[in-house]
Amino acid sequence: MKITGHRTEAVYRRYAVVSEADLREALQKLDSYIYGDSRRAALDDRRVSM
């Protein structure tokens, strides 16, 4: 809730319904923002090899 800015758990729960694909995409975007595209490429390569 600190990250999203919701003040109550009831409001947070209303909007906390997301798919696994949406979560992965959000984390990839955050990682790219923080570490740059070079790290994202490394993560993509690792995922393909798994």
RABELUR-V829347 format. One record per run of one state. SS is the DSSP state (2 for helix, 1 for strand, 0 for the rest). FROM is the first residue (numbers start at 1). TO is the last residue. Records with the same first field share a line. If there is no record, write none. Layout:
BEGIN
SS = FROM-TO ; FROM-TO
END
This chain:
BEGIN
0 = 1-8 ; 16-19 ; 36-36 ; 50-50
2 = 9-15 ; 20-35 ; 37-49
END
